Amino acid sequence: MRCIRKGAESAAMFCGIMNLPPPPTKFNNILLQAARETYEESMAEAVHEAVEENEGGRDIAVAVDDSWQKRGFSLKNGVVTVTSVDT
């Protein structure tokens, strides 16, 4: 569906019309949970490392940049980069 620029709702409708099982929402939920655990652990580790390098101080200057994919109205793909100014 992505290659014809249609979203998840279109995929669900197509599967219903073609008498196919619905898109794998259970797998998507499992994947989301695994991604959430991974990024939370990664961010916590990065904060701990930055605080150690700053000799225990938590007043750390950072630069933030983000980008979002703009194909479709319900698409939520994006990326955020946070870099320490001291790097």
Secondary structure, DSSP 8 states (H G I E B T S, - for coil): -GGGT--HHHHHHHHHHTT-----HHHHHHHHHHHHHHHHHHHHHHHHHHHHHTTT-----EEEEEEE--SSSS---EEEEEEETT-
